[in-house]
Amino acid sequence: MRRDAPELIVALDAATPKEALRLVEEIGDAASFYKIGMELAYGGGLPLVGELARAGKHVFLDLKLHDIPNTVEKATANVARLGATFLTVHAYPQTMAAARRGAAGSPLKVLGVTVMTSFDDADLAEAGYGLGVEALVLRRARQARGIGIDGLVLSGRELAAVREEVGDALALVTPGVRPAGAEVGDQKRVMTPGDAIRAGADHLVVGRPIIAAPSPREAARAIAAEIKAAR
Ligand code: C5P
Protein backbone atom coordinates (compact mmCIF):
# COMPACT_ATOMS: atom_id res chain seq x y z
CA MET A 1 0.00 0.00 0.00
CA ARG A 2 1.72 3.17 -1.18
CA ARG A 3 -1.19 5.60 -0.94
CA ASP A 4 -0.86 8.50 1.47
CA ALA A 5 -3.59 10.88 2.62
CA PRO A 6 -4.74 13.00 -0.36
CA GLU A 7 -2.89 16.24 -0.64
CA LEU A 8 -2.84 19.46 -2.64
CA ILE A 9 0.35 20.10 -4.64
CA VAL A 10 0.73 23.68 -5.84
CA ALA A 11 2.46 24.02 -9.24
CA LEU A 12 5.07 26.75 -8.77
CA ASP A 13 4.94 27.76 -12.42
CA ALA A 14 7.04 30.88 -11.94
CA ALA A 15 9.79 32.20 -14.22
CA THR A 16 12.31 32.91 -11.48
CA PRO A 17 13.20 31.55 -8.03
CA LYS A 18 12.40 34.96 -6.55
CA GLU A 19 8.86 34.90 -7.91
CA ALA A 20 8.44 31.29 -6.76
CA LEU A 21 9.54 32.13 -3.21
CA ARG A 22 7.17 35.09 -3.13
CA LEU A 23 4.30 32.71 -3.99
CA VAL A 24 5.35 30.22 -1.31
CA GLU A 25 5.39 33.04 1.21
CA GLU A 26 1.96 34.30 0.12
CA ILE A 27 0.47 30.82 0.36
CA GLY A 28 1.95 30.34 3.83
CA ASP A 29 0.54 27.40 5.76
CA ALA A 30 -2.32 26.87 3.27
CA ALA A 31 -0.14 24.36 1.35
CA SER A 32 2.91 22.31 2.16
CA PHE A 33 3.64 20.56 -1.17
CA TYR A 34 5.03 22.35 -4.25
CA LYS A 35 5.80 21.22 -7.78
CA ILE A 36 8.91 22.58 -9.50
CA GLY A 37 8.85 21.93 -13.23
CA MET A 38 11.48 22.15 -15.94
CA GLU A 39 11.07 25.86 -16.56
CA LEU A 40 11.82 26.89 -12.99
CA ALA A 41 14.39 24.13 -12.44
CA TYR A 42 16.41 25.23 -15.47
CA GLY A 43 15.81 28.88 -14.61
CA GLY A 44 17.88 28.70 -11.44
CA GLY A 45 15.22 26.98 -9.33
CA LEU A 46 16.98 23.74 -8.35
CA PRO A 47 18.36 25.18 -5.08
CA LEU A 48 14.74 25.81 -4.07
CA VAL A 49 14.33 22.07 -3.57
CA GLY A 50 16.62 22.05 -0.55
CA GLU A 51 15.45 25.45 0.60
CA LEU A 52 11.78 24.43 0.65
CA ALA A 53 12.58 21.03 2.17
CA ARG A 54 14.50 22.70 5.00
CA ALA A 55 11.46 24.95 5.56
CA GLY A 56 9.36 21.82 6.12
CA LYS A 57 7.72 21.73 2.66
CA HIS A 58 7.56 18.79 0.28
CA VAL A 59 8.84 19.21 -3.27
CA PHE A 60 7.68 17.39 -6.39
CA LEU A 61 10.50 17.78 -8.92
CA ASP A 62 8.84 17.32 -12.29
CA LEU A 63 11.87 16.66 -14.51
CA LYS A 64 10.46 13.72 -16.51
CA LEU A 65 13.80 11.90 -16.71
CA HIS A 66 14.48 9.48 -19.56
CA ASP A 67 17.98 8.27 -20.51
CA ILE A 68 20.08 5.10 -20.36
CA PRO A 69 19.60 3.23 -17.07
CA ASN A 70 23.01 4.13 -15.60
CA THR A 71 22.35 7.85 -16.11
CA VAL A 72 18.79 7.72 -14.79
CA GLU A 73 19.86 5.78 -11.70
CA LYS A 74 22.62 8.23 -10.81
CA ALA A 75 20.53 11.33 -11.60
CA THR A 76 17.73 9.97 -9.40
CA ALA A 77 20.16 9.37 -6.53
CA ASN A 78 21.28 13.00 -6.85
CA VAL A 79 17.67 14.22 -6.81
CA ALA A 80 17.15 12.17 -3.63
CA ARG A 81 20.12 13.98 -2.08
CA LEU A 82 18.53 17.34 -2.97
CA GLY A 83 15.68 16.46 -0.63
CA ALA A 84 12.81 16.13 -3.12
CA THR A 85 9.79 14.01 -2.18
CA PHE A 86 8.53 13.14 -5.71
CA LEU A 87 10.41 12.85 -9.02
CA THR A 88 8.88 12.10 -12.41
CA VAL A 89 10.37 9.81 -15.06
CA HIS A 90 8.89 8.68 -18.36
CA ALA A 91 7.16 5.35 -17.79
CA TYR A 92 9.47 3.14 -19.88
CA PRO A 93 10.32 -0.08 -18.04
CA GLN A 94 14.11 0.44 -18.11
CA THR A 95 13.76 4.01 -16.97
CA MET A 96 11.34 3.22 -14.13
CA ALA A 97 13.53 0.36 -12.89
CA ALA A 98 16.66 2.52 -12.98
CA ALA A 99 14.96 5.36 -11.09
CA ARG A 100 13.71 2.90 -8.51
CA ARG A 101 17.28 1.71 -7.91
CA GLY A 102 18.49 5.31 -7.69
CA ALA A 103 15.86 6.20 -5.07
CA ALA A 104 16.38 3.02 -3.00
CA GLY A 105 17.07 3.71 0.65
CA SER A 106 15.88 7.33 0.41
CA PRO A 107 12.47 8.90 1.07
CA LEU A 108 12.24 9.96 -2.62
CA LYS A 109 9.22 8.54 -4.43
CA VAL A 110 9.36 7.89 -8.16
CA LEU A 111 6.32 8.72 -10.31
CA GLY A 112 5.93 7.48 -13.89
CA VAL A 113 4.44 9.69 -16.60
CA THR A 114 2.48 7.14 -18.65
CA VAL A 115 1.66 8.91 -21.93
CA MET A 116 1.94 12.68 -22.29
CA THR A 117 -1.56 14.14 -22.42
CA SER A 118 -0.57 16.16 -25.50
CA PHE A 119 -0.41 12.84 -27.41
CA ASP A 120 -3.42 11.31 -29.13
CA ASP A 121 -3.66 7.99 -30.99
CA ALA A 122 -2.42 9.59 -34.23
CA ASP A 123 0.65 11.06 -32.49
CA LEU A 124 1.51 7.61 -31.08
CA ALA A 125 1.11 6.00 -34.51
CA GLU A 126 3.34 8.67 -36.04
CA ALA A 127 5.97 7.96 -33.38
CA GLY A 128 5.88 4.27 -34.32
CA TYR A 129 3.72 2.81 -31.54
CA GLY A 130 1.20 0.06 -32.28
CA LEU A 131 -1.08 0.88 -29.35
CA GLY A 132 -3.56 3.69 -28.81
CA VAL A 133 -3.34 6.04 -25.82
CA GLU A 134 -5.65 4.13 -23.50
CA ALA A 135 -4.05 0.74 -24.12
CA LEU A 136 -0.54 2.17 -23.73
CA VAL A 137 -1.45 3.99 -20.49
CA LEU A 138 -2.83 0.77 -19.00
CA ARG A 139 0.15 -1.27 -20.18
CA ARG A 140 2.58 1.19 -18.61
CA ALA A 141 0.52 1.38 -15.40
CA ARG A 142 0.78 -2.43 -15.10
CA GLN A 143 4.52 -2.26 -15.76
CA ALA A 144 4.94 0.50 -13.15
CA ARG A 145 3.19 -1.68 -10.59
CA GLY A 146 5.31 -4.70 -11.52
CA ILE A 147 8.56 -2.72 -11.26
CA GLY A 148 7.47 -1.30 -7.93
CA ILE A 149 7.73 2.45 -8.41
CA ASP A 150 5.62 4.60 -6.13
CA GLY A 151 3.06 6.23 -8.38
CA LEU A 152 1.87 7.66 -11.67
CA VAL A 153 0.98 11.09 -13.02
CA LEU A 154 -2.13 10.98 -15.13
CA SER A 155 -5.09 13.06 -16.26
CA GLY A 156 -8.48 12.84 -14.58
CA ARG A 157 -9.84 11.14 -17.70
CA GLU A 158 -7.65 8.06 -17.07
CA LEU A 159 -8.00 7.92 -13.29
CA ALA A 160 -10.84 5.45 -12.91
CA ALA A 161 -9.44 2.86 -15.37
CA VAL A 162 -5.90 3.08 -13.96
CA ARG A 163 -7.08 2.88 -10.35
CA GLU A 164 -8.98 -0.28 -11.26
CA GLU A 165 -5.86 -1.68 -12.96
CA VAL A 166 -3.33 -0.97 -10.18
CA GLY A 167 -5.52 -1.10 -7.07
CA ASP A 168 -3.94 0.59 -4.07
CA ALA A 169 -0.38 -0.26 -5.10
CA LEU A 170 0.39 3.15 -6.63
CA ALA A 171 -0.21 6.79 -5.68
CA LEU A 172 -2.06 8.61 -8.48
CA VAL A 173 -1.23 12.28 -9.03
CA THR A 174 -3.52 14.36 -11.25
CA PRO A 175 -3.15 17.82 -12.85
CA GLY A 176 -5.83 19.64 -14.85
CA VAL A 177 -7.98 20.30 -11.78
CA ARG A 178 -10.31 23.30 -11.60
CA PRO A 179 -12.65 24.32 -8.79
CA ALA A 180 -16.22 24.76 -10.09
CA GLY A 181 -16.49 28.10 -11.93
CA ALA A 182 -12.71 28.66 -12.27
CA GLU A 183 -10.97 29.68 -15.50
CA VAL A 184 -10.09 26.58 -17.52
CA GLY A 185 -7.25 28.24 -19.48
CA ASP A 186 -5.55 25.82 -21.90
CA GLN A 187 -6.64 22.70 -20.02
CA LYS A 188 -9.05 20.68 -22.15
CA ARG A 189 -10.39 18.01 -19.82
CA VAL A 190 -10.75 19.41 -16.34
CA MET A 191 -12.27 17.93 -13.19
CA THR A 192 -13.18 19.56 -9.90
CA PRO A 193 -10.96 18.64 -6.94
CA GLY A 194 -13.75 16.63 -5.33
CA ASP A 195 -14.52 14.67 -8.51
CA ALA A 196 -10.82 13.85 -9.05
CA ILE A 197 -10.44 12.53 -5.49
CA ARG A 198 -13.62 10.49 -5.83
CA ALA A 199 -12.36 9.06 -9.16
CA GLY A 200 -9.28 7.70 -7.39
CA ALA A 201 -6.67 10.48 -7.28
CA ASP A 202 -4.40 10.73 -4.25
CA HIS A 203 -2.74 14.07 -4.92
CA LEU A 204 -3.89 16.97 -7.08
CA VAL A 205 -1.54 19.37 -8.87
CA VAL A 206 -3.08 22.83 -9.17
CA GLY A 207 -1.35 25.87 -10.66
CA ARG A 208 -3.16 28.90 -12.04
CA PRO A 209 -6.35 28.64 -9.95
CA ILE A 210 -4.05 29.26 -6.97
CA ILE A 211 -0.99 31.18 -8.18
CA ALA A 212 -3.02 33.61 -10.33
CA ALA A 213 -5.80 34.10 -7.74
CA PRO A 214 -6.25 37.46 -6.01
CA SER A 215 -5.43 35.63 -2.77
CA PRO A 216 -3.34 32.51 -3.44
CA ARG A 217 -3.61 31.61 0.24
CA GLU A 218 -7.43 31.67 0.24
CA ALA A 219 -7.59 29.79 -3.06
CA ALA A 220 -5.25 27.07 -1.71
CA ARG A 221 -7.26 26.82 1.50
CA ALA A 222 -10.54 26.38 -0.40
CA ILE A 223 -9.12 23.62 -2.64
CA ALA A 224 -7.46 21.83 0.29
CA ALA A 225 -10.82 21.88 2.11
CA GLU A 226 -12.58 20.41 -0.94
CA ILE A 227 -9.97 17.63 -1.11
CA LYS A 228 -10.41 16.84 2.57
CA ALA A 229 -14.19 16.77 2.27
CA ALA A 230 -14.02 14.31 -0.67
CA ARG A 231 -11.78 11.75 1.08
O1 C5P B 1 -2.17 26.01 -14.04
P1 C5P B 1 -2.58 24.56 -14.06
O2 C5P B 1 -3.42 24.16 -12.86
O3 C5P B 1 -3.19 24.15 -15.37
O4 C5P B 1 -1.18 23.80 -13.90
C1 C5P B 1 -1.10 22.41 -13.92
C2 C5P B 1 0.33 21.97 -13.78
O5 C5P B 1 0.41 20.58 -14.08
C3 C5P B 1 1.31 22.66 -14.72
O6 C5P B 1 2.57 22.72 -14.06
C4 C5P B 1 1.35 21.73 -15.91
O7 C5P B 1 2.57 21.80 -16.60
C5 C5P B 1 1.21 20.37 -15.24
N1 C5P B 1 0.67 19.32 -16.11
C6 C5P B 1 -0.57 19.42 -16.70
N2 C5P B 1 -1.06 18.42 -17.50
C7 C5P B 1 -0.31 17.35 -17.71
C8 C5P B 1 0.94 17.21 -17.13
C9 C5P B 1 1.42 18.23 -16.32
O8 C5P B 1 -1.27 20.40 -16.52
N3 C5P B 1 -0.80 16.39 -18.45
Residues whose N, C-alpha, C, O or C-beta is under 5 A from the ligand:
A	BS01	C5P	A11 D13 T117 P175 G176 V177 V205 V206 G207 R208 P209
